[in-house]
């Protein structure tokens, strides 16, 4: 096969990556997070590319990576020792894979929003003779999660009393706010969503809050520890970054006279 010489020579469909722009985006986000106590945990699912993830980690301000599935976590474990699966892991086979990662020395955390999720992860961890970190995912208005308030507190205390799992804090997601172009309105909507995350009754002593957020500056005084922006590389035009990736497509066919 002849190596393409220009973009127009590349067979479609194809993902076109602007490497200099990608690198600027990565460094710009690392610099953004270096200014305060909140640290960066890039989302591996956004690009599913180990070389890009390595560059994100090397740029600094990172505590680890975020993954969407046990399979992604298994790949990321080859070069990163601190991983969060920002989804519920349901099914004893999947939980067992997570427990094996924990047993191997990876600091692995998963989201939970039900007692079933806690029970299955607890069983897998005990069977593997290890401990898995968990975060209570709170529904702050945009996706899965346990209801905010007392329900989140009850689930957190249930985790604290369960062997094989360790409560590591709370998780909330207000990502749709990132689609709002007007900056002040975007920030207000995101803050309103995040304010629903903190339970009035408090978590068991010593536990912190983790929030997923994009494009919102904050002084970190509410205990937020990590941010998981997913569009650092393939940003779609909002926020801090330039567009770093695009899909090149071709025409499959056309009707006569069209």
C-alpha positions as CSV (number, residue, x, y, z in Angstrom):
1,X,0.0,0.0,0.0
2,X,1.3,3.4,-1.0
3,X,1.7,5.8,2.0
4,X,-0.6,8.8,1.7
5,X,1.2,12.0,0.9
6,X,-1.6,14.4,1.7
7,X,-4.9,14.4,3.7
8,X,-6.8,13.9,0.5
9,X,-4.9,10.6,-0.2
10,X,-6.1,9.0,3.1
11,X,-8.8,6.4,2.6
12,X,-12.1,7.3,4.4
13,X,-13.4,7.1,7.0
14,X,-10.4,8.1,9.0
15,X,-9.6,10.0,12.2
16,X,-7.2,12.9,11.4
17,X,-5.2,14.0,14.3
18,X,-3.4,17.4,14.4
19,X,-0.5,16.5,16.6
20,X,0.9,20.0,17.3
21,X,-2.7,21.2,18.3
22,X,-3.2,18.1,20.4
23,X,0.0,18.7,22.3
24,X,-0.9,22.3,22.9
25,X,-4.3,21.2,24.2
26,X,-2.7,18.7,26.5
27,X,-0.2,21.2,28.0
28,X,-2.8,23.9,28.3
29,X,-5.1,21.7,30.3
30,X,-2.1,20.5,32.5
31,X,-1.2,24.2,33.1
32,X,-4.9,25.0,34.0
33,X,-5.0,22.3,36.7
34,X,-1.6,23.2,38.1
35,X,-3.0,26.5,39.5
36,X,-5.1,25.0,42.3
37,X,-5.6,22.0,44.6
38,X,-7.8,20.1,42.1
39,X,-5.8,17.6,40.0
40,X,-6.4,16.1,36.5
41,X,-7.5,12.6,35.7
42,X,-7.9,12.4,31.9
43,X,-10.5,10.2,30.4
44,X,-9.0,7.3,28.4
45,X,-12.2,6.5,26.6
46,X,-12.1,9.8,24.7
47,X,-9.3,8.5,22.4
48,X,-8.5,4.9,23.5
49,X,-4.9,5.5,22.5
50,X,-2.1,4.6,24.8
51,X,0.4,7.0,23.3
52,X,-1.9,9.9,23.8
53,X,-2.6,8.8,27.4
54,X,1.1,8.6,28.0
55,X,1.5,12.2,26.8
56,X,-1.3,13.4,29.0
57,X,0.3,11.8,32.1
58,X,3.8,13.2,31.2
59,X,2.4,16.7,30.8
60,X,1.8,16.9,34.6
61,X,-0.9,17.8,37.0
62,X,-2.3,14.2,36.7
63,X,-3.1,11.8,39.5
64,X,-4.0,9.0,37.1
65,X,-6.5,8.1,34.3
66,X,-10.2,7.6,34.1
67,X,-11.6,4.7,32.2
68,X,-15.2,3.6,31.2
69,X,-14.9,-0.2,31.4
70,X,-12.9,-2.9,33.0
71,X,-11.3,-3.6,29.5
72,X,-10.1,-0.1,29.2
73,X,-8.7,-0.3,32.7
74,X,-6.8,-3.5,31.9
75,X,-5.1,-1.7,29.0
76,X,-4.3,1.5,31.0
77,X,-2.8,-0.7,33.8
78,X,0.1,-1.4,31.5
79,X,1.4,2.1,32.0
80,X,-0.6,3.8,34.8
81,X,-0.9,2.7,38.4
82,X,-3.9,4.9,39.4
83,X,-7.1,4.2,37.6
84,X,-10.8,5.2,38.1
85,X,-13.6,3.3,36.3
86,X,-16.1,6.1,36.3
87,X,-19.0,3.7,35.7
88,X,-20.8,1.1,37.7
89,X,-19.2,-2.4,37.3
90,X,-22.0,-5.0,37.4
91,X,-21.5,-8.7,36.9
92,X,-19.2,-11.0,38.9
93,X,-16.9,-11.7,36.0
94,X,-16.3,-8.0,35.4
95,X,-15.9,-7.4,39.1
96,X,-13.3,-10.2,39.3
97,X,-11.3,-8.5,36.5
98,X,-11.2,-5.3,38.6
99,X,-10.2,-7.2,41.7
100,X,-7.3,-8.8,39.8
101,X,-6.1,-5.4,38.9
102,X,-6.2,-4.3,42.5
103,X,-4.4,-7.5,43.6
104,X,-1.6,-6.7,41.1
105,X,-0.9,-3.4,42.8
106,X,-3.0,-1.0,40.7
107,X,-4.8,1.7,42.8
108,X,-8.2,0.9,41.2
109,X,-11.5,2.7,42.0
110,X,-15.0,2.1,40.6
111,X,-18.3,4.0,40.9
112,X,-21.3,2.4,42.7
113,X,-24.9,3.6,43.0
114,X,-26.6,0.5,44.5
115,X,-26.2,-2.1,47.1
116,X,-26.0,-4.7,44.4
117,X,-22.9,-3.0,43.0
118,X,-21.3,-3.0,46.5
119,X,-22.1,-6.6,47.1
120,X,-20.7,-7.9,43.9
121,X,-17.5,-5.9,44.1
122,X,-17.1,-7.0,47.7
123,X,-17.4,-10.6,46.8
124,X,-14.9,-10.4,44.0
125,X,-12.4,-8.5,46.1
126,X,-12.7,-11.0,49.0
127,X,-12.4,-14.0,46.6
128,X,-9.2,-12.4,45.3
129,X,-8.0,-11.4,48.8
130,X,-7.7,-7.7,48.0
131,X,-9.5,-4.4,48.5
132,X,-11.1,-2.3,45.8
133,X,-11.8,1.5,46.2
134,X,-15.3,2.7,45.5
135,X,-17.0,6.1,45.0
136,X,-20.7,6.7,45.5
137,X,-22.0,8.1,42.3
138,X,-24.7,10.7,43.1
139,X,-27.3,11.6,40.5
140,X,-26.9,15.4,40.2
141,X,-29.3,15.6,37.3
142,X,-27.7,14.2,34.2
143,X,-27.2,10.4,34.4
144,X,-27.1,7.4,36.7
145,X,-26.5,7.6,40.4
146,X,-28.0,7.3,43.8
147,X,-30.3,10.2,44.8
148,X,-28.5,13.0,46.5
149,X,-28.7,13.6,50.2
150,X,-29.6,10.9,52.7
151,X,-29.6,8.0,50.2
152,X,-26.0,8.8,49.3
153,X,-25.0,9.0,52.9
154,X,-26.7,5.6,53.6
155,X,-24.9,4.0,50.7
156,X,-21.6,5.5,51.8
157,X,-22.0,4.1,55.3
158,X,-23.0,0.7,53.9
159,X,-19.7,0.7,51.9
160,X,-17.7,1.6,55.0
161,X,-19.2,-1.5,56.8
162,X,-18.6,-3.9,53.9
163,X,-15.4,-6.0,53.7
164,X,-13.3,-6.0,50.5
165,X,-14.3,-2.4,49.5
166,X,-13.1,0.9,50.7
167,X,-15.1,4.2,50.5
168,X,-13.0,6.8,48.6
169,X,-15.5,9.6,48.3
170,X,-18.3,10.8,46.0
171,X,-18.7,11.3,42.3
172,X,-21.0,13.5,40.3
173,X,-21.3,14.3,36.6
174,X,-22.5,17.6,35.1
175,X,-21.0,17.2,31.7
176,X,-24.0,18.5,29.6
177,X,-23.3,21.9,31.0
178,X,-20.2,22.0,28.9
179,X,-22.3,22.2,25.8
180,X,-23.6,25.7,26.7
181,X,-21.6,28.3,24.7
182,X,-22.2,31.3,27.0
183,X,-19.5,31.0,29.7
184,X,-21.3,32.6,32.6
185,X,-24.4,30.6,32.1
186,X,-22.3,27.4,31.6
187,X,-20.5,28.1,34.9
188,X,-23.7,28.8,36.8
189,X,-25.4,25.6,35.5
190,X,-22.4,23.5,36.4
191,X,-22.1,25.0,39.9
192,X,-25.8,24.4,40.6
193,X,-25.4,20.8,39.6
194,X,-22.3,20.3,41.7
195,X,-23.9,21.8,44.7
196,X,-26.3,18.9,44.8
197,X,-23.4,16.5,45.2
198,X,-22.5,17.4,48.8
199,X,-24.7,15.5,51.3
200,X,-25.9,17.6,54.2
201,X,-25.5,14.7,56.6
202,X,-21.9,14.3,55.6
203,X,-19.9,11.2,54.7
204,X,-18.1,9.0,57.2
205,X,-15.1,10.9,58.6
206,X,-12.1,11.4,56.4
207,X,-13.7,11.0,53.0
208,X,-13.4,13.5,50.2
209,X,-15.5,14.5,47.2
210,X,-14.6,13.9,43.6
211,X,-16.4,15.8,40.9
212,X,-16.3,15.4,37.2
213,X,-16.4,18.8,35.5
214,X,-15.4,20.7,32.4
215,X,-14.6,24.4,31.8
216,X,-15.4,25.7,35.3
217,X,-12.8,27.4,37.4
218,X,-13.1,26.8,41.2
219,X,-10.9,27.4,44.2
220,X,-11.2,23.8,45.5
221,X,-12.4,24.8,49.0
222,X,-15.4,22.4,48.8
223,X,-13.1,19.4,49.0
224,X,-13.2,18.5,45.3
225,X,-10.0,16.6,44.6
226,X,-10.1,15.4,40.9
227,X,-11.5,16.5,37.6
228,X,-12.0,14.2,34.6
229,X,-12.4,16.3,31.5
230,X,-12.7,14.0,28.5
231,X,-12.4,16.3,25.5
232,X,-8.8,17.5,26.1
233,X,-7.6,16.1,22.8
234,X,-10.6,16.0,20.5
235,X,-12.2,19.2,21.9
236,X,-15.2,20.4,19.9
237,X,-14.7,24.1,20.0
238,X,-15.8,25.2,23.5
239,X,-13.6,26.1,26.5
240,X,-9.8,26.3,26.7
241,X,-8.7,24.2,23.7
242,X,-8.4,24.2,20.0
243,X,-9.9,21.6,17.8
244,X,-7.3,18.8,17.7
245,X,-9.0,16.0,15.8
246,X,-11.6,15.5,13.0
247,X,-13.1,12.7,11.0
248,X,-12.5,12.7,7.3
249,X,-15.4,11.1,5.4
250,X,-16.1,10.3,1.8
251,X,-19.3,10.0,-0.3
252,X,-20.6,6.4,-0.5
253,X,-23.0,7.1,-3.4
254,X,-25.4,9.5,-5.0
255,X,-28.7,9.2,-6.8
256,X,-28.9,10.2,-10.4
257,X,-29.6,13.8,-10.8
258,X,-28.8,14.5,-7.1
